[in-house]
Amino acid sequence: MISLVPSWANRYADYWDTIQKRNLWLINLRFGAVVILTGFLISSILILNLSFDKTQFIALVVITLLILFYNLMLKRLSRFIKTIPGHFNPLHFSLLQMILDLSALMLIVYFTGSIETPLFMFFVFHMIIGSLILPGFVIFSIAGTIVFVFNILIFSEYFFLIPHHSISGLLTIPLYTNIKFILSYDVIFCCVMFISVFLANRIANQLYTIEQKLIESLDKLSEAEAEKQKYIVGIVHEIKTPLTAVHSYLDIVLKKILGPLNSNIEERLLRARTRSNEAIEMINDVLKVSKLRLLDEIAIDEVELSEVIVKIVKKQTINLRAKHIMLNFFDGRTFKKKIKGDKFLLEIAFSNLIGNAVKYVGTNGLIELDLLDNENEIEIEIADSGIGIPAADLDKIFSDFFRGSNIKDRSYEGTGLGLSIVKQIIERHKGNISVASPSKLQMPGRPGASFKIRLPYI
């Protein structure tokens, strides 16, 4: 397979989108060309009083029908073209379209008078389009082939080696035997062809060069971002070490291993322990986000989501009992397939969601976990009867470090990173997450919240 693709384009989606759009544009334009050819035949006879001999008329009708036929086939084929390096791709498809169009145009030019027909200037139009899509060496080769074939055609007619087909009524005298006319038009045609290809291809190359530089700049930015995340992980991890030590010392003092404490000192130490715990939690969340963003790929394992959720619920048993929370888990799946993904990351995501439900539902609250599915995806809904989410906050809830306006003045611990991490994990698994409040479990004064996650069976 001829390689028409610059190496940088293999990973540049916008480049391929542009080529595919141009291919579809050419297909739609070709339908217009069929209409124009049909109109040309009809108007030439009925309005312009031109006439075609039987061979000409049949040939032009057949060529028009062939263009319509192969255009329909190309439109059907375009649905199956993939951007896979080394295989038949959109650039090969563009080349195929050009070869078919130029072959059809050469036949039309021949049966409408060759050097005598103005239609041969449409070759220039095709060369300009081709210069915007195909590499320079390919389009210059095509232009050279067209010029060579066209010269063989006009000089074969001049030396009477092949029959000439003129349109009766277009010219008063034949020009295909006038060597001065042939040479002057031929030289101008050749110059226009190659100059058009050169200018159009140069402009296209400049644009592609700019795109290539932009891609390289984006790559460098991505590398810099990765280095920044690694630096953050290292620094934050170093900060965590002394904080953990302080936390441990506070535990020792609060357990009164070193001796009794008066109530005022104990209260202040408890506050310090709470603040150090919040700091450690924030550091852990920052580490999770940084590590997640450093991952180029996620692990692909078979995961049974019901097992993941049951495992997380068991870890929450003590909290559920302490707060007298009722948690109902309903597995209503029909197909009960396993999904493919990173089990560790999915556990982080659902642990965050279920943990939030337990945290914000309050004493004597209600939580429901529902699993539903169809042939293509699994849906998980986590609903609670808790404090809910204000309507103004719903579109911000998945942002980094955002905390709901209804919990800032309460004693709920958290960093505002949990749901941001959840969203990134779900999207890494080609899924989506949405939130609604009030939920289906709303109670007076407790609107609740509901999170729906959809994951494809990939």
N, C-alpha and C positions, 0 to 999 in steps of 0.2 A: 504494500500500500504506500503510495506517494505521501511523504510527510509535508503537509502544507501549513502546519501549525508552529508558530514561534514557541520556544520552550516556556517563556514566561506566561503564555496564554493558557496553558493546561490547567492552571489553578485559578484562573480569573473568570469568574462566573459572568460578569458584565460583558466581557468580550464575546463570549458565546451567545449571550442574550442578544447582543447587537447583530451578530451574524445570522442567528435564527430569525430575527425580525426582518432582516433584509431578504432572506430567502422567502419568507411568507409574502413580503411586499412584491417580490418578483412574480410569484405565483398569481397573486391578485392582479398585477399589471398585465400578465399574459392573457387573462380572461378579457381584459380590455382590448388587447391586441387582436384577439379573435373577432371581437365586435367590429373593430376598425377595419380589419381585412374584409369582413363580410360587407360592411358599408362601402368600402372602396370598390368592390366588385359591382355592387348594385348601382351606386351613384355614377360610376364610370360609364355604365351602359345607359342608364335612364336619364341622367342629368348632363354629363359631360360629353355625351355622344361619342364615347370611345368604344372600340370593339376589340374582342379577343378572338383568336382562332380557337377551334375546338380543343386542340392540345393544350393551349394556354389556359383556357377556362377550366378544363378538367383538372389540370395540374394545380392551379391555384385553389380550387375547391378542396382537392385532396390534401394539400399542404395545410389549409386552414383547419380541416377536420383532424389532421394528425397533431397539430399544435394543441387543439382542444383535448384530444385523447391523452397525449403525454402529460399535459398540464394536470388533468384529473388524476393521473397515476402519481405524478410528483406530489400533489397535495395529499394523497393517501400515504405515500412513502414518508412525507415530512413528519408524520406522527411517531415514526419509529426511529428517527435519527437520534443517536446518543452522542454526547460529547466525551467519548472514550479515546484517549491518545492511542495511536497505532491502529485504530479501526476506522470504518467509514463514518465520518463526522460531518457537521454542518458545512465545513469548507469544501470537502469532497462533493457534498450535495450542491454547493454553489457552482463548482466546476462542471458538474454534470449538467446543470441547468444551462450554463453558458454554451456548452458544446452543442446541446440540442437546439437552442435558440439560434446560434450562429449558422448551424447547418440548415435550419428551416429558412433563415433569412437569405442565405446564399442561393437556395433554390428559388425563393420568391424573386430575388434580384435577377436571376437568369431568365425566368419566364416572364419578366416584365421589361426586358430590354437590356440588361447588363449595364454597360456604360451609359446607355441612353436614359435609364430610369433614375429619378432622384432618390429612390428608396435605398440605394447602396450607402447613403450617408447615415443610415440607422446603425451601421457597423460602429461608427464613432460613439454613438449613444451607449451601445453595449460595452465598448471598451472602457468608457468612463465608469460605468457601474462596476465592471469587473475589477478596475483598478482600486476601488474602494473596499473590495472584499478579499481579492486573491493576492498572494505574494508577487513581487515585481517580476521575478524570472518566469513565473507562469503566465502572467498577463502579457508580457513582452513576447513570449513564445506564441501565444494565441494570436496576438496582433500580427506577428511575422507570418504565421500560417494563413491568416485571412488575406493579407496583402498578396502572398504568393499564389493562393488559389484564385483570387480575383484577377490577377494578371494573367494566369493561365486561361481563365475563362474569356476575358476580353480579347486576348490575342489569338486564341483559338477561333473565335468568331471572326476576327479580322482576316485570318488566313483561311477562312471557310472550312475549318476542320470539324466544327460542330455547327448545327443550325442556329440561326439567330431568331429570337422571338420578340418582335417589336409590338407595341400597342398601337393599333391602327387609329389614326386621328390625333395622336399626341405630337408628332413631329411631321413637318412638311417634307423634310428630306432625311434620309438615313445618315446617322452619325457614326455608327459602329465601324464604318470603313474609312473614316477620316482620321488619318494617323496623327495629325496635329491636335485634333480634339481629344483623341484617346490619350496621347502622351501628356498633354497639359492637365486634363482631369485626373489622370492616374497619379502624376507627381503630386498634385495638390492633395489628393485622397491619402496617399502614403504619408505625406508630411503631417496632415491633420491627425491621422491615426496615431502615429508615434509621439507627436507632441502632446496630444490629449492624454495618452497613456502615461507619458513621463510626468506631466504636471499633476494629474489626478493621483497617480501612485506616490508621487513625492509628498503631496499633501497628506495622503492617508498614512504614509510611513512616519511623517512628523507627528501626527496625532497618536499613532500607536507607540511611538517612542516616548511621548509625554505620558501615556498610560503606563508604559513599562516603568518609567521613573517613579510614577505615583505608587505602583505596586511595590517597588523596591523600598520606597519611603515607608509604606505601611508595614512591610516586613520588619524594617528597622525599628519602627514604633512598637510593634508586637514584641520584638526581642527585648526592647528597653522596658516594656511593661512587665515581661516575665522576670527580668533582672530585678525590677523594683519589687515585685511580689516576693521573690526569693529573699531580698534584703529585708522586707517587712517581716517575713516569717522568722528570719534569724534574729532580728532585733527584738521582736515581740516575745519570742521564746526566751531570750535572755532576760527580759523584764519579768517574765512569769516566774523565773527561778527564785529571786529574792522575795517576791510577793507570796509565793507558796510557803517559803520559810517563815515569813511573818505570820501567815495564817496558822501554821503549825504551832508556833510559839504561843499565839493567842489561845489556841485550843488547850495547850498544856496549862496555861494560867487559869482559864475558865473552868477547867476540870478540877481546879484547886489542888493540883499535885504539889505545887510549890507552897501551898498554905491557903488559909481562908481569905476571902475578899469581902470588903464592906459593900453594901448595896450600890452606892454611887459609882464606885470604881468598876464593879461588875457590869453595871448598865452601860458605862462608857466603853468597856471592852467588848461587850456584845455588839454595840453599834460599829466599833472598829472592825470586828469580825465580819459583820454584815457587809460593810463597805469593801473589805478585802475580798470577800466572796464574790461581790458584784464585779470587782476589777478582774479577778481570775476568770469569771464567766465571760466577760467582754473579751479578754485576751484569747480565750478558747474559740470564741466566735470569729474573731479576726483571723486566727490561724486557720479555721475551717474555710473561710471565704478565700483567703490567699491560696491555700492548697487546692481548692476547687478550681480557681481561675488559672492555676498553673497546669492543670490537667489538659493535655491535648486530646486525649481519648478517654472514654470511660470503659471500665471492664464490662465484658459481655458474658453474663452467666444466665442460666435459667433460674428465675426467681418465682417462688410461690408467694404472692403478696399476702394471702391470708395468714401464712405462717409468720411473716414479718410483723404483721399487725398484732397477732396474738402474743408474740414475744414482747412487743413494746407495752401492750396492755398489762402483762404480768409484772413488768417492772414498775408500773404505776399503781399496783395493788395497794400498797401502804397508803399512798396519798388519797386514793379513792375511798378507802375505809375511814381514814382520818377525817375527811371532809363530807362523809356520808353521800358520796356521789354515786348515782346509778349509771352504769355504762352498759349499753346494749350493742352487741355486735351481730349484724345480720349479713350472711353470705347468700345473696340471691342470684348468683351467677348461673347462667345456663350452660356455658361451655367449660368453665373452670380450667382455662388454659394457664400455663405459666407464661410470664413475660420474660423478655431478654433485657438484662441491664446490670447495673452495678449494685449488688446487694447492700454493700456498706453505705453507699450514698443514699439509696432508697430508705434504709433504716434511719439515717440522719433526718431525711425529709419528713417521714411519717412520725418519728419520735418528736420532732419539733411541733407538728400540727396537733398531735394527741396531747403532748405536754402543755401546749397553750390552752387547749380545751379544758384540761384539768385545772390549770392555773386560774383561768378567768371565769369558770362556771360558777364558782362560789359554793358554799355549804348547801347540801341537799339539792344539788343541781342534777341535770340529766344530760347525758352524752349518748349520741347514736352514731355508730359506724356502719355504713352500708356499702356492700360490694355488688355491683351490677355489671353486666357485660353484653356485648354482641359479638359477631364474628370478627370484627376488626379491632376493638378496643375494650379496655376495662375502665369502669368508672368507680371512683371511691369518693364517698361523701362523708365528711366529718362535721356533724352538727351538734350544737350545744345550746343550753338555755342560760348562757352567761350574760356578761355585761354588754355584749355586742360591740359593733363598730359604727361610729357616727357616719352618716352618709357622705359627709365632706371628706372623710379619710379613706373611703373605699378604694379610690384610684391611686392612693399613695402608699397603701399598706405593704406593698412588696418592695418599697425603696429601702436602700441601705440606711440604717440607723433611724428609721422613722418609727415613732411610737404613737399610738392612738391618742387623740386629745382627751379622751375620757379616762385614761389611766395615768397620765403624767402626775396628777396630784394625789394618786393613791400609792400604796406601799407595794406595788407589784414590781418585782425585780425583772431586769431584762435590758438588752442593749439595742433592740430594734434591728438586729441583723438576722434573726431567725427566719422570718418569712422571705427575706431576700435570698437566703441560702436555699430555702425550699424551692422557690421559683426557678433558680438556676439549675438545680438538680433535675426538676421535672422537665424543663426545656432541654437539658442535655439528653434526656431519654425520649425526645421528640414528642413530649406530651404538653398539656396545658393545664393551668390551674386558675380557678375563678373563686370569687368570694361574694357572699350575699349576707346582708343583715337588715332586718330581722331574719331569723332562721325559722324552719318549720317547727321548732321546739320552743318558740317564744312564750314567755309568761308575762303577767303584769309586772312592769318595772324591770324585766329581764329579757331584752329582745333577742339575745343570742346571736351567734354567727354560724355560717355554714360554708365550708370549703369543699369544692368539687375538683377532683383531679381526674383527668382522662389520659390514659397511657395506651399507646398502640401495641398490638401484638406484633412486634417487629422480629 
